[in-house]
Amino acid sequence: MADIRVRVGAQNAVKVVSSLAGTKDISLGDLTDVNLPSPLSNGMVLVYNSTTNKWDATLELTPGTSQNLDINGGSF
């Protein structure tokens, strides 16, 4: 498969096409490192749980007792 050249801002980039593209329908529930509760609720986000090494679908961005949330928007 040939690389597809794209332009991002002022930089050139290479678009990588997945070999799975179009071959199978897959959902989050099919992934082994994602915990989905039942039922799902509107507004849920995936939050990484380092205790279980899985992504948890939750309505809380900072579950647990330490409610610390650092957001780094990067340098511009």
Residue pairs with C-beta under 8 A, 6 or more apart in sequence:
1 17
3 14
3 15
3 16
4 14
4 15
4 17
5 12
5 13
5 14
5 15
6 12
6 13
6 14
6 15
7 13
20 26
28 34
28 36
28 46
28 57
29 36
33 53
33 54
33 55
34 46
34 54
34 55
34 56
34 57
35 49
35 52
35 54
35 55
35 56
35 57
36 57
37 57
40 57
41 59
43 59
44 57
44 58
44 59
45 57
45 58
45 59
45 61
46 55
46 56
46 57
46 58
47 55
47 56
47 58
47 60
47 61
47 62
47 63
48 54
48 55
48 56
49 55
49 56
49 63
56 63
61 69
62 68
62 69
